[in-house]
Amino acid sequence: MSITIPLTGPLDATRSDSDPWPAPGLAGLRLLAPRRVHATIPTLSADQLAAVDVQQGSGPVLVPGAPGSGKTTVLVEAAIRRVQRDGVDPERMLILAPSRLAADALRDRFTARLDRSLSTTPARTWASYAFDVIRRAKVAGILPLSRPPRLLSGPEQDLIIKELLEGHALPGLELEWPEDLAAALQTRGFRQEVRQLFDRIIESGRTAQDLSDLAQECGRPDWVAAAQLYAEYRDVLDLRMPEAFDPAGIITAARQVFQDAPEFLAAERERLQLILVDDVQEANPAVFELLADIAAGKDCFITSSPDTVVQGFRGARPDLVAELPRLLSPTGQVVELPLGHAHRQTSALAAAWLDVAGRISVRAGGQLSRQLAPLDPEDPSGPTPQRAAAGIVEAHLVPSPVHELRYLAQRILDQHINRGRDLADIGVIVRNGGQVSEIQRYLSGQGIPVRVSVAESAVRDEVAVRPLLDAFAIALDPDLLTPESAVALLTSRVGGANSIELRRLRQSLRREELLGGGGRSSDALLVEALLTPGALVTLGIEGRAARRTARMLQAGRQAASQPGANAETVLWALWNSTGLAAYWTETALAGGQPGVRADRDLDAMMALFHTAERYVDQVPGAGPEQFLEYLLNQELPMDTLAARAQVDDAVEIMTPASAAGREWPVVMIAGLQEGVWPNTRLRGELLGSTLYTDAVEHGAAYALARDSLSRLRDIRYDELRSFSSAVSRAREILICTAVSSEDEQPSSFLDYVAPLGTDQGGRPFTQVERPMSLRALVAELRQYAQDNNRGDAAPNASAGEAARVLAHLAAAQPTVPGAHPDSWWGLAASTSVAPVVPPGGTVYVSPSKVETVQKSRLDWFVQAAGGEAATDFARSLGTLVHAIAQELPDASGSEYVAELVKRWPTLGMQDNWEGKLDFQRAEAMVRKLAQYVLVMRADGRSLVGVEQDFAVPLPTVEVAPDQPREAILRGQVDRLEIDSHGRLVVVDLKTGKRQPSKDDLARHPQLGAYQAAVLAGGFAAGSTGKADDVGPHQPGGAVLVQLGTTAKSPAVQQQEPVEPGENWALDMVKEAAALMGGNEFEARHDPSRSSHGGHGCRLPEICPLCSRGRQVTE
């Protein structure tokens, strides 16, 4: 069945024609029926048949086995056999699994093999079953709950602990923690330690008083404070949300129900005809006790593999598997039927797993789960001969993390392109969520579809969610909108503006402000514009992002002001006003890298709205403010049942916990580094949660007798179990990778799966080939085509062959980018050989650019073409000081400082230590300016004018042979003064930190150009406003006034007057004009220097003298 529907939405009505998001049009979505799991009847081996054939009424059956020995298959077939052969009612059957994913898989396999429909879910997680017990106990009136029970999420639990710790940070409310913990009390890491200790207390069924008593026996004063905190934690739950059960306590709560209501337990035991448990080694002590309550002496079927455990961080205790006979049978006798043949791995893979598992300590009877005889390819229950022959185990070392990522991509593409394998047949397993995100980003960037099983970060930290939460906060309190938050919103995934668009927006707002007679900074104007959408109406295309953001904030404020507003209504108003739903949906459906990003963004939004829905349901009457505080304070990922869009054929990247119970033909285990996998950091040592568990189970004396070495050994075993689980996920090929460098050491686990021979000194690096992509192929072919004598070229490689392949790619449709020589920059001809100033044009020379063109014509040309560096604080400060000097050319130090204080806010500096240092620097500059005014008077000079413009014609210059051009010297001087001899002196104020040497000053280009302008009559009467008798054509020299140096007084550097008969300055300016109007612009600098500002290259990306700027043919 399929239905085609148009992909449109209510969001189109809010889209403006000026928005950058294209209208989605009508796209088609096809709704397909859910995939059915085909009911395939497996062929069972002899040991599997022995387990399946056990009849109902035989009591507890334990089936230990290695991973891949067919335990789950045997469990499903045993359940089916009991139903079909022994008449067990499937509605009275309970199937338990350690995770939701495993439970779903068991449910699908069981119902596919069953010949009837069911009214209840046959397979559950342990927590799900415990929750169902509590729910039925409430319905039966055993639990007096006013609201339906619910499971407290990890982030909610973390938030409660955080609130309690913050409350105890107030004066007079402190708990008596040891002094060495004082600095850690408000950290996330400390809360994790508290949660871990609380979980162990809850699982053991103990109370705060029990912890306090143990504190005395074990000499742990921190447990006294922790006991008081735990008592308050229980009180908060009981008073604020009595219907909420924390994850660690749900099992204990179900056991408590059975203990308080024996008749309820008896009815439950009577109801359950058969209990099946898969992978019991992942259970914590509370689960083992619950299992004993409901299954002791009854028919139950339990599988285990104590050497593959991934739930150790949740308290899994594989050592308790050995206690099952005692827990389930009064006599301690149960039917035990081990499985010993591999139904997944071939000999190489089985040997690798056995080598890893053999390094784990084992209790009595544990060896039964380490029998893994490889399958015979002729065995009908085994793999095909082709798959049996493909058993490969590899271990690879690379020199850097980047090489590791490239190698993973190379092997994935090799399997997909050269071997014809689906991407979904490849799984990548890493130790932690951070590695998952890193590999996901890289593979996505290489165009490889990827799938991530679970969210690895808190909802609040998602790139698409954060701007919506910022807008949520501003909608509730507009005063929170600052220039920084305004820029963050505008440039976010919601705003969509880039740095250039933001700069144009600032310029437009500032221009309108100045035309209106105002003087506010662009920061203040940005804030006002986003809070006043009407102020953006007159803007053009540069105002698109601002209009969309302002519209979103306005919609949020309106929704928040409505009676009964809650988190969902405000969030929906914000999201609906953006108009992004349809655009992101179409982008996601289109595929490619933008599609991957849009898909992730939509998933993040789904998670956000799911969180809001859950909050509104669980905290009735809470306002938007409470939700925002709740969400922003969460620092852990929120588990969710909300559906996530996934790509069918994609490489899955996951942690061992997500990979448990599943398998892939090809498995890659990456990031095998010492300190990462194994991560041997002692868990729970800060508050002693491991010590607590030992004390509860074995007594304080035993707990205190254990040293750090024995605890470290247990942690290493736990790490080995998770690695063992990862290794066992491969059916055909296992590839393990690690980095070896000065900073990274490979894990010893690498040698467990692929040991080195005794004659090998060390594992060599694996050569990482070029990425298997068209871009990399074209680059390599061009290298071969350029030079047939490469030292690393393959024997059959030649320039001719490379050129022929490039020609084929260039002729393909669509054309492969970069294949055709017309697109090679190194071969491109000059676009023009004519001078940049056309015939009849004029060369305009600015004094400040004369030195630049002398030092590097290329540098000058790029600047003249608009390639100026972005305005930074130093340039902005210089502009401000010059503006003050123009407004107050002859003032005292206090007057200059007062003007600086008045104008300082226009720079938008923060009121922090850095801003205060910058103000002190600016104050020093204006005080030096006041000192210079006194120096000027002492030297007998007086001020003629400030910011004086000039323009004088120059003699005709030849920009190229037989190519004469008119030239004009024009510019503006900071100060024009007249000395006691009636000569004009040009003064240039410098706010930089560098100053020229005495030798450079004699022929300083900028000062010389000013003097040339004086000699040419650039400051004649009318221009200066003075009488002709001031001698406008006779310079009295030129002066640099250094205001930005660290000296306490201004450095006054004077250039001697240029004599009319020896006008070297005019010759210099004419030469600069000829260079500026020419057709060739050479790069001149010392290529060994990397800095700029006269000491190296400012443009290494395009400079032919720099390695980064050379042509590809050079």
Sequence and secondary structure as in RCSB ss.txt:
>XXXX:A:sequence
MSITIPLTGPLDATRSDSDPWPAPGLAGLRLLAPRRVHATIPTLSADQLAAVDVQQGSGPVLVPGAPGSGKTTVL
VEAAIRRVQRDGVDPERMLILAPSRLAADALRDRFTARLDRSLSTTPARTWASYAFDVIRRAKVAGILPLSRPPR
LLSGPEQDLIIKELLEGHALPGLELEWPEDLAAALQTRGFRQEVRQLFDRIIESGRTAQDLSDLAQECGRPDWVA
AAQLYAEYRDVLDLRMPEAFDPAGIITAARQVFQDAPEFLAAERERLQLILVDDVQEANPAVFELLADIAAGKDC
FITSSPDTVVQGFRGARPDLVAELPRLLSPTGQVVELPLGHAHRQTSALAAAWLDVAGRISVRAGGQLSRQLAPL
DPEDPSGPTPQRAAAGIVEAHLVPSPVHELRYLAQRILDQHINRGRDLADIGVIVRNGGQVSEIQRYLSGQGIPV
RVSVAESAVRDEVAVRPLLDAFAIALDPDLLTPESAVALLTSRVGGANSIELRRLRQSLRREELLGGGGRSSDAL
LVEALLTPGALVTLGIEGRAARRTARMLQAGRQAASQPGANAETVLWALWNSTGLAAYWTETALAGGQPGVRADR
DLDAMMALFHTAERYVDQVPGAGPEQFLEYLLNQELPMDTLAARAQVDDAVEIMTPASAAGREWPVVMIAGLQEG
VWPNTRLRGELLGSTLYTDAVEHGAAYALARDSLSRLRDIRYDELRSFSSAVSRAREILICTAVSSEDEQPSSFL
DYVAPLGTDQGGRPFTQVERPMSLRALVAELRQYAQDNNRGDAAPNASAGEAARVLAHLAAAQPTVPGAHPDSWW
GLAASTSVAPVVPPGGTVYVSPSKVETVQKSRLDWFVQAAGGEAATDFARSLGTLVHAIAQELPDASGSEYVAEL
VKRWPTLGMQDNWEGKLDFQRAEAMVRKLAQYVLVMRADGRSLVGVEQDFAVPLPTVEVAPDQPREAILRGQVDR
LEIDSHGRLVVVDLKTGKRQPSKDDLARHPQLGAYQAAVLAGGFAAGSTGKADDVGPHQPGGAVLVQLGTTAKSP
AVQQQEPVEPGENWALDMVKEAAALMGGNEFEARHDPSRSSHGGHGCRLPEICPLCSRGRQVTE
>XXXX:A:secstr
 EEEEE   GGGGG  TT SS      EEEEE             HHHHHHHT  TTS EEEEEB TTSSHHHHH
HHHHHHHHHHH   GGGEEEEESSHHHHHHHHHHHHHH SS  SS SEEEHHHHHHHHHHHHHHTTSS  SS  E
E  HHHHHHHHHHHHHHTTSTT      GGGGGGTTSHHHHHHHHHHHHHHHHHT  HHHHHHHHHHHT HHHHH
HHHHHHHHHHHHHHH TTEE TTTHHHHHHHHHHH HHHHHHHHHH SEEEES GGG  HHHHHHHHHHHTTS E
EEEE TT    GGGT  GGGGGGHHHHH TTS  EE  B B SS  HHHHHHHHHHHTTS   TTGGGGG  B  
 TT TTS  HHHHTT EEEEEEESSHHHHHHHHHHHHHIIIIIS   GGGEEEE SSHHHHHHHHHHHHHTT  E
EESS  S GGGSTTHHHHHHHHHHHH GGG  HHHHHHHHTSTTT   HHHHHHHHHHHHHHHHHTT    HHHH
HHHHHH GGGGTT  GGGHHHHHHHHHHHHHHHHHTSTT  HHHHHHHHHHHHTHHHHHHHHHHH HHHHHHHHH
HHHHHHHHHHHHHHHHHHSTT  HHHHHHHHHT  S     S     SS EEEE HHHHTT  EEEEEE   BTT
TSS    TTTTTTHHHHHHHHHH HHHHHH  HHHHHHHHHHHHHHHHHHHHTTEEEEEEEEEE SSS  B THH
HHHS   TT SS  B      SSHHHHHHHHHHHHH TT TT  TT  HHHHHHHHHHHHHSSS  TT SGGG G
GG   S  S SS TT EEEE HHHHHHHHH HHHHHHHHTT      HHHHHHHHHHHHHHH TT  HHHHHHHH
HHHGGGG   SSHHHHHHHHHHHHHHHHHHHHHHHHHHTT EEEEEEEEEEEEEEEEEEETTEEEEEEEEEEEEE
EEE TTS EEEEEEE SS    HHHHHT HHHHHHHHHHHTTTT TTTSSS GGG TT EEEEEEEE SSSSSS 
EEEEE    GGG HHHHHHHHHHHHHTSS     S TT    SSSS S TTT TTSGGGS TT 
